Amino acid sequence: MEFTDNECIFALENMRLYDRLSLSANLTGLEASFKREFYGQHLATRVLLSSIKGHLKTKGSKPLVLSLHGWTGTGKNFATELIAQHLFKHGIHSNFIYKFIIPLHFPHQSLAALYRSQLQQWITSNVTRCSKGGLFVFDEMDKIPQGIVDVLKPFLDARGNHFCKMIFVFLSNTGAKLINQHALEHYKLGDEREKIGLVTLEELFHQISESDPNIWYNDLLRSEVIDHFVPFLPLERKHVKQCIQRDLRDKGNPAVEGLVDHIADEMTYFPEREKLFSISGCKKVSSKVDVAVG
């Protein structure tokens, strides 16, 4: 079945799926990359590594479902890319990886019924054909039209050989302000960032659900199909500098301290008084580096 551009259906980057392309998990490499390249996210690192290792080693009966929450530029997409690079033979270019960007693939509330039908048909078709495992990523879930999320529930709790090898990852800014506020309060108490615990932040997502019955993950939470809520903390200046250093090196430039500080100074930080956290995380680092090095 074909769709016209006007129907706005699934302009996906990776639409094909071949069984000859095998899942090739490199868990040792994944852990090393997280420790080397993933800055300031001790909670996300721990949850993502342990959940993925456990899922692949125990071969659970249902898909692994992860919900990543945090401010812009804190590393949600980057973490997902690292996972893809180390779980699949062809990395982020693997035909086992499917990414939906909500404003792009589901832009209109008026077409929600059509999106529901096609999403259900599409996932059923491709999961059935996939015997080696796959990664489904849904980005900007806080913008998803109402009535679409519930069509995902049967797949997230499905049992069987095909579904148990799947990983579903939801990315959103939902709860980011509360995460930021918790991190700021922790800082004001003089506690180390690494002592921020997971339990309190997980409780925030339940509180959000109770206060807002229309929040996108409500049905998934009630159905208990989300295995882990993964909080991403706001990034501090030192983490931004690490991102700058990496970007400079990746582009063949020396990571000179003066240049790194200059670029870090170009970023905007909050709160106004403490200037502790980057408003855009590391999202604008690459463009700032390009301007700085000319």
Backbone as a ProteinNet text record, in pm:
[ID]
protein_1_A
[PRIMARY]
MEFTDNECIFALENMRLYDRLSLSANLTGLEASFKREFYGQHLATRVLLSSIKGHLKTKGSKPLVLSLHGWTGTGKNFATELIAQHLFKHGIHSNFIYKFIIPLHFPHQSLAALYRSQLQQWITSNVTRCSKGGLFVFDEMDKIPQGIVDVLKPFLDARGNHFCKMIFVFLSNTGAKLINQHALEHYKLGDEREKIGLVTLEELFHQISESDPNIWYNDLLRSEVIDHFVPFLPLERKHVKQCIQRDLRDKGNPAVEGLVDHIADEMTYFPEREKLFSISGCKKVSSKVDVAVG
[TERTIARY]
84.4	0	87.8	54.5	133.4	52.5	123.6	59.2	115.8	32.4	77.5	142.7	216.8	280.9	177.3	60.1	-42.6	-92.6	-77.3	-122.3	-21.3	98.4	198.3	226.7	235.1	250.7	392.4	461	584	690.8	738.4	853.3	978.3	992.9	1097.7	1229.4	1337	1469.6	1503	1451.1	1486.5	1360	1313.3	1186	1201.6	1320	1336.3	1390.9	1362.9	1406.1	1449.5	1573.1	1622.9	1673.9	1630.9	1674.9	1822.6	1881.5	2023.7	2112	2056.8	2131.4	2108.6	2209.8	2189.5	2214.8	2143.7	2171.9	2311.3	2395.3	2535.4	2572.3	2519.7	2535.6	2678.6	2734.2	2866.6	2847.1	2811.6	2778.4	2900.1	3016.3	3139.4	3169.8	3154.7	3176.5	3074.3	2949.9	2844.7	2877.3	2919.5	2953.7	3072.6	3172.1	3290.4	3253.9	3167.4	3126.8	3047.3	2960.9	2885.1	2979.1	3077	3169.3	3260.2	3291.7	3386.2	3318.9	3195.2	3135.2	3005.3	2948.7	2817.1	2835.2	2818.5	2861.4	2746.3	2774.2	2685.9	2556.4	2545.5	2418.7	2440.2	2474.1	2502.4	2377.6	2261.8	2138.6	2100.6	2099.7	2064.6	2162.9	2291.3	2392.5	2363.6	2337.6	2314.7	2189.2	2080.6	1954.5	1960.8	2014.6	2019.3	2108.8	2227.2	2318.9	2263.2	2214.5	2165.9	2041.3	1951.4	1827.5	1853.4	1941	1971	2047.8	2146	2219.6	2125.1	2040.5	1947.5	1851.5	1802.7	1706.2	1768.2	1889.9	1953.9	2002.3	2045.8	2099.9	1990.9	1882	1776.6	1671.6	1671.5	1574.1	1432.3	1395.9	1264.9	1150.4	1031.7	916.8	846.3	880.5	818	924.5	887.2	984.9	1034.9	1154.5	1206.2	1152.3	1088.7	1027.7	1091.7	1156.2	1227.9	1168.1	1147.6	1094.8	1196.9	1260	1368.9	1313.9	1343.4	1288.9	1399.9	1393.9	1491.8	1487.1	1561.7	1568.2	1637.2	1616.5	1681	1832.7	1894.1	2039.4	2106.1	2027.7	2088.1	2138.7	2111.4	2171.5	2076.5	1947.6	1851.6	1874.3	1884.6	1910	2049.9	2146.5	2284	2294.1	2228.6	2229.3	2166.4	2058	1990.9	2081.9	2157.7	2251.7	2363	2412.7	2515.5	2462.2	2340	2278.5	2269.8	2224	2211.3	2346.4	2448	2581.2	2636.8	2603.7	2664.9	2575	2449.8	2360.8	2343.1	2373.6	2345.8	2469.4	2477.1	2594.3	2628.3	2528.4	2550.2	2519.1	2518.4	2501.2	2373.9	2384.4	2265.6	2209.8	2286	2238.9	2172.2	2160.6	2099	1952.3	1906.9	1766.3	1679.3	1740.5	1664.6	1623.2	1661.1	1634.3	1529.7	1426.5	1317	1294.3	1299.3	1282.4	1164.5	1072.2	957.6	979.5	975.7	981.9	839.3	781	637	589.1	651.5	601.2	613.8	705	723.8	629.5	619.5	543.9	398.4	367.4	229.3	193.4	193.9	180.5	38.7	-63.9	-199.5	-292.2	-352.9	-451.1	-568.2	-603.8	-718.8	-696.9	-570.7	-540.1	-506	-542.1	-505.9	-558	-680.4	-737.2	-657.8	-615.5	-535	-398.5	-336.3	-207.2	-217.6	-323.8	-343.5	-346.1	-425.3	-441.9	-311.3	-241.3	-118.3	-4.5	1.1	104.5	86.3	-35.9	-64.8	-27.6	-66.4	-36.7	113.4	180.4	323.2	405.3	378.9	454.6	429	303.7	271	347.7	348.8	416.2	565.3	629.7	774.9	825.7	754.5	796.5	785.3	679.6	660.1	772.2	821.7	928.6	1065.5	1075.1	1205.4	1230.5	1327.3	1358.2	1484.5	1552.5	1681.7	1676.6	1563.6	1554	1551.2	1497.8	1489	1474.5	1502	1494.6	1396.2	1291.9	1191.7	1204.4	1229	1249.2	1138.8	1073.1	968.8	1015.2	1051.6	1107.9	1001	1013.4	921.1	779.4	771.7	642.6	547.1	600.4	513.5	429.3	458.5	382.7	289.9	277.7	199.5	49.8	-22.4	-167	-238.8	-345.4	-422.8	-482.6	-487.5	-550.5	-456.2	-326.6	-231	-156.4	-124.7	-42	-105.2	-238.7	-300.9	-291.5	-267.9	-253	-120	-27	103	99.8	4.5	4	11.6	-65.4	-56.6	82.4	153.8	288.1	388.7	370.9	465.5	453.9	340.4	319.7	304.3	338.2	320.7	421.9	379.9	467	495.7	609	642.3	782.3	829.5	968.4	1002.5	908.7	938.4	942.6	842.8	831.3	934	973.7	1064.3	1202.1	1234.2	1365	1364	1249.9	1236.8	1269.3	1316.7	1336.9	1262.5	1173.1	1100.1	1153	1187.5	1241	1156.8	1104.3	1028	1111.5	1120.6	1196.4	1100.8	1116.8	1031.3	1092.2	1038.8	1076.3	984.5	888.9	793.6	865.9	835.7	897.6	1032.6	1080.5	1215.2	1229.3	1128.4	1136.9	1146.7	1072.7	1078.4	1213	1267.7	1401	1503.7	1494.8	1587.3	1575.6	1452.7	1430.3	1487.9	1470.5	1524.8	1677.3	1738.2	1884.4	1933.8	1860.3	1898.6	1887.9	1781.2	1764.7	1875.5	1911.6	2019.9	2150.8	2175	2296.1	2299.2	2184.9	2178.7	2201.7	2173.9	2199	2346.1	2423.8	2566.1	2600.1	2503.4	2526.9	2588.7	2663.9	2724.8	2617.1	2638.7	2544.4	2522.1	2629.6	2622.8	2542	2505.9	2424.2	2274.5	2240.5	2099	2048	1941.9	1891.2	1781.7	1759.1	1661.8	1518.5	1498.8	1363.9	1281.9	1341.6	1268.8	1226.5	1314.6	1282.1	1176.5	1181.6	1077.8	941.3	938.6	812.4	754.1	840.9	793.4	701.5	735.1	655.2	517.5	510.6	381	300.9	367.8	299.7	245.1	323.1	278.2	153.6	154.8	40.8	-84.8	-68.3	-182.9	-239.6	-151.7	-196	-244	-203.6	-242	-292.1	-423	-478.3	-457.3	-416.7	-396.3	-250.4	-162.7	-21.2	-5.1	85.2	89.1	113	185.2	219.7	123.3	12.3	-80.7	-128.2	-174.8	-225	-115	4.5	116.5	155.7	147.5	180.7	78.9	-47.8	-152.5	-144	-103.3	-91.7	39.1	126.9	255.5	340	339.5	419.9	554.7	568.8	698.2	787.6	899.9	990.9	1070.5	1113.9	1196.7	1170	1145.9	1152.9	1298.6	1357.6	1500.1	1516.9	1551.6	1567.3	1704.4	1704.7	1828.3	1842.7	1950.6	1973.4	2020.7	1995.9	2048.7	2200.5	2263.5	2409.4	2472.6	2579.1	2653.5	2760	2823.1	2926.8	3038.5	3078.6	3187	3149.1	3021.4	2977.1	2973.6	2932.8	2933.5	3075.9	3172.2	3312.2	3358.3	3311.7	3346.5	3288.9	3166.6	3105.7	3184.2	3228.8	3307	3439.1	3505.9	3633.2	3615.5	3510.6	3485.2	3455.9	3375.2	3339.6	3461.7	3545.9	3669.4	3756.5	3774.6	3857.4	3796.8	3664.9	3598.4	3614.9	3632.4	3647.4	3793.1	3883.3	4025.5	4091.4	4032.6	4089.1	4142.3	4249.5	4300.6	4204.5	4183.3	4092.5	4169.4	4212.1	4289.2	4198.2	4247.5	4164.8	4103.7	4182.6	4130.5	4015.4	4027.2	3921.4	3797	3818.5	3706.4	3630.4	3703.6	3639.5	3563.4	3623.5	3558.7	3425	3424.5	3300.6	3198.6	3245.9	3155.4	3092.2	3167.4	3115.2	3003.4	3001	2899.5	2764.1	2762.9	2639.2	2562.7	2433.5	2348.8	2317.3	2325.1	2307.3	2196.1	2141.9	2037.3	2063.2	2003.3	1923.4	2008.4	1944.6	2012.9	2124.2	2101	2199.9	2315.5	2284.3	2390	2456.1	2380.9	2430.3	2494.3	2417.3	2469	2449.3	2330.9	2296	2283.1	2322.4	2309.7	2164.4	2111.3	1972.2	1949.1	2046.5	2032.3	2117.4	2165.9	2250.9	2372.3	2396.7	2506.8	2455.8	2327.5	2266.6	2331.1	2371.3	2426.1	2578.3	2639.1	2785.4	2847.1	2797.8	2859.1	2859	2746.8	2739.6	2827.8	2838.1	2925.7	3071.7	3107.6	3244.2	3275.3	3181.7	3203	3231.7	3157.1	3177.9	3312.6	3347	3469.7	3596	3593.4	3714	3714.6	3605.2	3599.8	3597.1
-119.3	0	124.1	221.5	343.1	461.1	562.1	680.5	804.2	904.5	1029.7	1115.7	1216.7	1309.2	1379.2	1405	1477.1	1399.5	1268.2	1188	1189.4	1240.9	1258.6	1129.3	1018.3	890.8	836.9	827.9	750.8	780.4	902.8	935.4	893.1	765.3	713.3	698.5	707.6	695.5	550.7	457.3	316.6	233.3	212.2	144.2	-4.8	-49.5	-189	-271	-399.7	-488.1	-619.8	-662.8	-786.1	-878.5	-1004.3	-1099.9	-1132.2	-1106.9	-1138.2	-1040.6	-927.1	-833	-868.7	-920.7	-976.5	-875.3	-897	-824.6	-863.4	-765.7	-792.9	-710.7	-751.3	-672.5	-674.6	-556.2	-540.4	-465.4	-540.2	-477.9	-416.6	-477.8	-421.9	-286.9	-280.6	-154.7	-49.8	-93.2	0	63.3	-17.9	33.8	128.7	93.6	178.6	313.2	311.6	435.8	525.5	466.1	545.3	612.8	540.1	596.2	701.7	685.3	774.9	897.9	883.7	988.6	1047.4	986.4	1026.6	1100.4	1231.6	1315.5	1355.4	1348.1	1405	1331	1207.7	1135.5	1001.2	1005.8	880.7	793.9	856.4	778.8	711.3	787.9	731.9	623.1	645.5	545.3	413.8	422.2	300.5	226.3	299.7	235.6	176.8	251.9	205	82.8	87.6	-25.5	-150.3	-136.8	-254.5	-313.4	-228.2	-279.3	-348.1	-291.4	-351.9	-482.2	-482	-606.1	-715.1	-680.1	-778.3	-830.2	-741.2	-780.1	-876.9	-846.8	-930.5	-1063.4	-1061.8	-1184.4	-1279.8	-1225.1	-1311.5	-1346.5	-1272.7	-1296.8	-1296.5	-1180.6	-1166	-1197.4	-1211.5	-1255.3	-1141	-1015.2	-899.1	-801.8	-704.7	-604	-523.5	-469.3	-375.2	-237.5	-169.9	-39.3	64.4	163.4	266.9	403.4	484.7	619.4	719.6	793.4	885.8	1027.7	1092	1224.6	1321.8	1442.6	1542.7	1664.4	1766.1	1894.1	1878	1974.6	1976.6	1967.8	1883.1	1876	1799.3	1724.7	1651.9	1513.8	1470.3	1345.9	1232.3	1258.4	1150.7	1087.1	1169.1	1115.8	1056.4	1120.8	1071.4	933.6	914.9	784.4	678.4	715.6	621.8	583	679.4	650.7	557	577.1	487.8	345.6	332.9	200.5	135.3	210.6	157.3	115.3	196.8	167.9	36.2	1.6	-116.2	-239.4	-224	-340.1	-399.3	-320.6	-366.6	-360.4	-455.5	-472.8	-346.1	-277.5	-157	-29	-39.5	78.3	154.1	287.1	370	359.8	299.1	281.8	146.4	69.2	-62.5	-52.1	-147.5	-153.1	-210.6	-238.5	-284.4	-167.6	-47.1	69.4	157.3	191.5	271.4	390.5	508.9	629.2	711	737.3	822.6	956.5	1065.2	1198.8	1253	1266.3	1291.2	1410.4	1530.1	1642.8	1619.8	1532.3	1503.7	1394.9	1286.1	1170.2	1169.5	1242.4	1250.5	1396.9	1482.2	1626.5	1675.5	1599.7	1654	1572.8	1639.8	1573.3	1520	1590.3	1550.5	1417.6	1375.8	1249.1	1138.3	1157.4	1060.2	920.5	910.2	778.8	709.2	786.4	730.2	686.7	770.6	735	606.4	594.1	475.1	349.3	354.3	238.4	198.7	298	268.3	228.8	288.2	251.2	106.6	68.9	-68.7	-166.8	-134.7	-220.8	-229.1	-116.3	-110.9	-188.3	-169	-239.5	-389.1	-428.1	-570.5	-635.1	-569.8	-623.9	-638.9	-536.3	-538.6	-621.1	-621.8	-705.2	-851.6	-888	-1026.5	-1072.9	-984.1	-1018.9	-1018.8	-962.7	-944.7	-1054.2	-1138.1	-1248	-1222.2	-1110.4	-1084.5	-973.3	-907.4	-796.3	-663.5	-562.5	-431.5	-322	-199.8	-83.1	16.7	48.3	145.2	268.6	383.9	508	607.1	661.1	761.8	890.1	990.2	1114.3	1223.3	1306.6	1417.4	1367.2	1267.4	1208.3	1307.3	1412.5	1512.5	1587.2	1568.3	1635	1539	1415.7	1317.1	1348.4	1339.6	1364.6	1264.9	1308.2	1220.1	1105	988.3	872.7	779	811.1	726.3	633.4	682.7	604.7	470.8	469.9	345.7	233.1	267.7	162.3	88.8	150.7	88	-14.7	-2.6	-86.5	-235.8	-289.2	-433.9	-478.8	-392.7	-429.1	-423.7	-329.2	-311.7	-421.9	-488.4	-597	-731.6	-735.1	-857.8	-963.7	-1087.5	-1200.1	-1278.9	-1347.4	-1430	-1403.3	-1490.5	-1485.9	-1357.6	-1302.7	-1181.2	-1059.1	-1042.3	-921.7	-914.5	-1029.1	-1025.3	-972.1	-967	-919.8	-771	-707.1	-566.9	-474.2	-355.2	-249.4	-125.7	-73.9	48.5	160.1	273.2	386.6	510.4	572	696.2	811.4	920.2	1038.3	1155.7	1231.4	1349.1	1446.4	1569	1671	1668.2	1577.4	1569.7	1550.3	1636.2	1626.3	1693.4	1752.4	1810.6	1923.3	2007.1	2118.6	2067.9	1962	1905.2	1838.5	1773.8	1713.8	1823.3	1932.1	2044.3	2104.7	2120.9	2178.8	2090	1960.8	1866.8	1874.2	1882.5	1891.8	2021.6	2131	2259.7	2256.7	2199.8	2189	2103.3	1998.9	1911.2	1989.3	2071.7	2153.7	2253.3	2317.2	2418	2357.7	2229.2	2160.7	2124	2146.1	2115.9	1970.8	1894.5	1752.4	1732.2	1625.1	1592.5	1549.2	1585.1	1550.6	1399.8	1324.3	1179.2	1114	1192.9	1138.2	1157	1220.3	1230.3	1089.4	1050.5	913.9	898	774.5	744	740.9	690.8	668.2	796.9	904.4	1031.5	1082.8	1071.3	1118.9	1030.7	901	812.7	850.6	888.6	928.3	1053.2	1138.4	1259.8	1227	1122.2	1086.9	1034.7	969.1	926.2	1047.4	1144.8	1266.1	1345.3	1351.5	1421.2	1353.8	1222.3	1146.3	1171.8	1180.9	1204.3	1345.3	1441.1	1580.5	1616.5	1539.6	1568.3	1440.4	1418.7	1295.6	1283.5	1392.8	1389.5	1372.1	1352.9	1336.6	1213.9	1218.6	1118.1	975.8	957.9	821.5	762.6	829.8	783.7	639.9	611.4	476.8	372.2	407.7	313.9	289	393.5	379.7	290.8	314.5	233.3	87.3	65.9	-70.9	-137.8	-60.4	-111	-175	-112.8	-165.6	-94.4	22.3	91	26.9	-26.4	-94	4.8	115.1	210.9	353.3	443.8	586.8	627.5	692.8	725.4	877	935.4	1080.8	1127.6	1236.8	1299.5	1432.9	1447.8	1567.4	1684	1807.8	1923.3	1922.7	1966.4	1962.5	2090.5	2073.8	2186.2	2231.4	2343	2398.6	2297.5	2222.2	2125.4	2016.5	1982.2	1882.2	1942.2	2068.3	2137.6	2144.3	2171.4	2176.2	2040.5	1933.8	1800.6	1778.6	1825.2	1814.9	1896.6	2014.2	2100.6	2034.2	1979.3	1911.2	1796.1	1718.7	1605.9	1654	1759.3	1809.9	1866.3	1936	1988.1	1874.2	1771.9	1657.9	1586.3	1567.9	1499	1574	1706.9	1789	1819.3	1749.5	1762.7	1886	1944.6	2064.2	2032.5	2098.9	2077.9	2136.8	2063.2	2109.7	2196.4	2313.4	2406.4	2464.7	2471.2	2511.8	2649.9	2744.5	2879.2	2881.7	2804.2	2796.9	2729.7	2624.7	2553.5	2646.7	2723.4	2818	2926.6	2974.1	3077.8	3028	2906.7	2850.7	2826.8	2778.7	2755.3	2885.8	2995.8	3127	3174.2	3121.1	3160	3094.8	2995.7	2926.2	3004.8	2978.4	3044.6	2947.8	2999.5	2912.6	2965.1	2874.8	2910.1	2835	2882.4	3004.6	3130.3	3242.5	3367.8	3397.2	3368.1	3400.9	3301.4	3172.8	3072.2	3038.6	3051.4	3013.2	2874.6	2780.8	2646.4	2551	2553.8	2456.9	2523.6	2451.4	2501.2	2492.8	2602.9	2605.9	2508.7	2493.8	2404.8	2279.4	2251.2	2133.9	2142.9	2035.8	2036	2049.5	2080.5	2080.9	2180.9	2297.7	2401.7	2398.6	2300.8	2296.8	2290.4	2202.1	2183.1	2311.8	2383.2	2508	2615.5	2618.7	2715	2686.8	2559.8	2521.3	2565.2	2543.7	2581.4	2730.4	2811.9	2956.9	2994	2930.5	2965.3	2931.6	2819.9	2777.7	2831.8	2894.1	2956.1	2858
0	0	0	-81.6	-91.6	-39.1	8	63	-4.1	-19	-77.5	28.3	-16.3	76.8	163.9	106.9	181.6	302.2	299.7	412.9	526.9	498.4	604.6	679.9	609.4	678.4	662.2	774	786.7	682.1	681.2	597.6	673.8	692.9	780.3	706.5	784.5	727.7	694.2	773.2	755.3	743.5	622.5	606.2	576	541.5	503.4	618	612.9	720.2	658.5	685.9	627.5	736.2	732.9	833.5	820.9	706.2	690.2	768.6	808.5	891.2	1036.5	1102.4	1235.7	1346.3	1457.8	1580.2	1624.9	1651.3	1685.5	1807.7	1922.5	2044.1	2095.6	2114.8	2174.4	2305.5	2409.7	2537.4	2604	2584.6	2641	2577.7	2445.4	2374.9	2412.1	2434.3	2473.9	2608	2703.2	2835.7	2828.1	2747.4	2733.3	2671	2570.9	2505	2598.4	2678.5	2775.2	2874.1	2922.6	3020.9	2958.4	2830.1	2764	2702.3	2654.3	2572.1	2626.8	2728.2	2776.9	2908.5	2906.3	3018	3111.5	3240.7	3341	3367.9	3321.5	3335	3404	3531.6	3602.2	3617.4	3634	3648.2	3516.8	3409.1	3278.7	3237.6	3264.3	3230.1	3300.8	3429.3	3507.1	3460.7	3442.9	3406.2	3265.8	3171.4	3033.4	3018.6	3075.9	3063.3	3130.5	3251.4	3324.4	3259.5	3212.6	3153	3019.5	2938.3	2808.3	2826.2	2914.2	2941.5	2990.3	3085.9	3140.1	3035.6	2950.9	2847.9	2747.6	2704.3	2603.4	2660.3	2784.5	2844	2890.9	2942.7	2996.2	2892	2781.1	2675.1	2732.3	2786.4	2848.8	2754.6	2810.5	2732	2660.6	2695.1	2633	2585.6	2502.6	2460.9	2580.4	2567.5	2666.9	2630.3	2725.6	2699.8	2791.2	2730.7	2804.2	2771.3	2872.9	2853.2	2904.6	2811.3	2843.5	2855.8	2968.5	2996.4	3033.7	2979.3	3016.9	2927.2	2969.6	2899.4	2764.7	2678.2	2547.2	2560.8	2479	2473.1	2584.8	2663.7	2775.9	2737.5	2613.8	2567.3	2537.1	2528.6	2503.3	2366.7	2263.3	2129.4	2119	2182.9	2177.5	2241.1	2354.7	2421.3	2331.8	2264.6	2174.8	2059.1	2007.3	1899.3	1945.5	2067.1	2120.1	2131.9	2177.3	2188	2050.6	1952	1816.6	1759.9	1782.9	1729.6	1780.4	1903.6	1964.9	1967.8	1930.1	1928.6	1789.9	1686.8	1552.4	1463.8	1376	1289.5	1212.7	1163.8	1083.4	1161.2	1292.7	1376.2	1347.3	1348.3	1329	1187.3	1096	958.9	938.1	1043.2	1033.9	995.9	918.7	881.5	992.7	1106.3	1221.7	1311.1	1275.4	1359	1291.3	1365.5	1312.9	1403.9	1348.2	1429.4	1379.5	1469.2	1441.5	1512.2	1438.4	1497.5	1495.9	1612.3	1622	1538.6	1548.2	1468.2	1317.4	1277.2	1134.8	1085.6	1160.4	1114.5	1159.4	1266.6	1315.1	1342.7	1240.9	1266.3	1293.5	1254.4	1257.9	1348.3	1444.9	1531.5	1449.8	1343.8	1261.7	1190.7	1178.3	1111.5	1210.8	1336.8	1440.3	1409.2	1358.9	1328.1	1218.4	1120.3	1011.8	1063.4	1147	1205.9	1287.3	1364.6	1447.6	1361.7	1258.2	1171.1	1104.7	1050.9	978.6	1072.7	1190.9	1287.3	1331.4	1358.4	1398.6	1288	1166.4	1052.1	1027.4	1038.2	1007.4	1109.7	1238.7	1342	1333.3	1315.8	1305.1	1191.4	1077.1	959.5	980.6	1033.6	1044.6	1161.6	1273.4	1385.5	1348.1	1277.3	1236.3	1145	1062	968.8	1034.6	1152.7	1216.7	1319.2	1293.6	1385.4	1466.3	1440.2	1504.8	1608.8	1621.3	1715.5	1643.3	1708.5	1646.3	1750.1	1707.5	1795.1	1735.6	1811.1	1769.3	1857.8	1797.4	1871.7	1835.2	1937.2	1918.4	1986.8	1905.9	1959.7	1970.3	2074	2103.1	2132	2219.4	2253.5	2319.3	2379.3	2441.2	2338.5	2209.3	2103	2028.5	2074	1999.5	2008.3	1896	1898.2	1989.5	2050.4	2137.3	2057.3	2121	2058.6	1987.4	1985.3	1914.5	2009.3	2128.1	2220.3	2255.1	2273.3	2318.3	2216.7	2089.9	1989.6	2006.2	2079.5	2102.7	2215.1	2306.1	2426.5	2397.9	2302.9	2278.4	2234.6	2162.5	2117.2	2231.9	2323	2432.8	2536.7	2539.1	2635.3	2565.9	2437	2359.3	2400.4	2392.7	2426	2299	2299.4	2184	2133.9	2047.1	2000.6	1927.2	1852	1776.1	1867	1948.4	2029.5	2141.1	2196.9	2311.3	2274	2145.5	2102.1	2065.7	2083.4	2047	2164.4	2131.2	2229.6	2180.3	2263.1	2231.9	2321.5	2260.6	2336.3	2306	2410.7	2398.2	2453.4	2376.6	2418.2	2433.7	2542.3	2559.1	2659.2	2657.4	2755.8	2877.6	2878.6	2989.2	3122.3	3217.5	3349.2	3359.6	3250.2	3249.7	3352	3363.6	3459.1	3602.3	3633	3767.6	3794.1	3692.3	3705.5	3731.7	3654.1	3671.4	3811.3	3856.9	3989.1	4098.8	4083.4	4182.3	4184	4064.9	4057.1	4120.6	4099.2	4157.3	4309.8	4361.2	4506.8	4567.4	4497.6	4542.7	4550	4447.9	4443.4	4559.2	4586.2	4692.1	4830.3	4844.2	4971.1	4987.7	4881	4886.6	4861.3	4810.8	4784.6	4646.6	4632.1	4503.7	4404.7	4280.7	4174.3	4167	4183.7	4170.2	4281.4	4383.7	4492.1	4467.9	4356.5	4320.1	4293.5	4361.7	4351.1	4247.6	4209.5	4105.3	4157.5	4277.9	4329.7	4333.2	4384.5	4394.9	4258.2	4160.4	4026.4	3960.8	3984.9	3931	3986.8	4113.2	4176.1	4110.5	4056.8	3990.4	3873.5	3799.2	3682.2	3722.8	3836.6	3888.6	3935.5	3994.9	4039.6	3921.2	3814	3693.1	3638.6	3636.8	3586.1	3668.6	3799.2	3887.4	3870.8	3843.1	3831.4	3691.7	3592.3	3453.9	3386.6	3384.8	3326.9	3177	3111.4	2966.4	2926.9	3024.8	2991.1	2902	2806.8	2700.7	2749.8	2861.6	2902.9	3006.4	3033.1	3136.4	3114.9	2994.1	2965.4	2978	2935.9	2943.5	3088.2	3170.2	3311.9	3382.6	3355.1	3418.1	3374.7	3251.2	3199.9	3240.7	3303.3	3352.9	3242.7	3125.3	3015.1	3002.9	3068.4	3067.4	3172.5	3129.2	3222.1	3305.6	3242.7	3316.2	3268.5	3363.8	3336.7	3358.9	3259.5	3265.5	3267.8	3382.4	3392.4	3344.2	3267.5	3221.3	3293.5	3367.6	3447.8	3361	3402.4	3329.1	3333.8	3226.2	3216.7	3270	3345	3399.8	3300	3331.5	3244.3	3219.3	3321.5	3304.3	3203.7	3198.4	3101.4	2961	2952.5	2823.5	2768.9	2855.7	2812.9	2760.5	2821.6	2771.8	2632.3	2610.4	2477.8	2375.3	2415.3	2326.7	2290.6	2387.9	2363.8	2265.8	2283.7	2194.1	2052.9	2040.3	1908.4	1836.5	1909.3	1849.5	1798	1878.9	1838.1	1717.8	1720	1609.2	1478.1	1487.3	1367.2	1335.6	1404.9	1374.8	1431.1	1534.1	1596.6	1735.9	1776.4	1912.3	2015.5	2123.5	2229.3	2328.1	2280.8	2363.3	2471.5	2594.7	2707.7	2688.4	2636.8	2616.2	2517.8	2410.4	2310	2368.2	2443.8	2506.2	2599.9	2680.4	2772.4	2696.7	2587.6	2506.6	2451.7	2399.5	2344	2455	2568.6	2682.3	2728.9	2719.3	2758.9	2666.3	2543.7	2446.4	2474.4	2560	2594.6	2701.7	2712.2	2811.6	2924.5	3046.9	3163.4	3253.9	3334.4	3430.8	3561.3	3671.5	3691.5	3669.3	3661.8	3631.4	3730.5	3856.3	3958.9	3961.3	3969	3981.3	3848.4	3737.8	3604.7	3610.7	3657.8	3683.5	3566.9	3505.5	3402.3	3265	3161.9	3025	2979.5	2929.1	2883.7	2769	2682.1	2566.4	2578.7	2699.5	2716.1	2625.7	2550.6	2453.1	2310	2294.7	2162.1	2067.3	2116.8	2029.7	2020.9	2084.6	2090	1951.3	1866.6	1735.1	1652.7	1651.9	1574.8	1636.4	1769.4	1836.2	1802.4	1796.1	1760.5	1618.1	1526.4	1386.4	1373.1	1446.4	1441.4	1502	1611.9	1683.7	1605.2	1532.7	1459.7	1317.1	1276.9	1144.6	1031.5
[MASK]
++++++++++++++++++++++++++++++++++++++++++++++++++++++++++++++++++++++++++++++++++++++++++++++++++++++++++++++++++++++++++++++++++++++++++++++++++++++++++++++++++++++++++++++++++++++++++++++++++++++++++++++++++++++++++++++++++++++++++++++++++++++++++++++++++++++++++++++++++++++++++++++++++++++

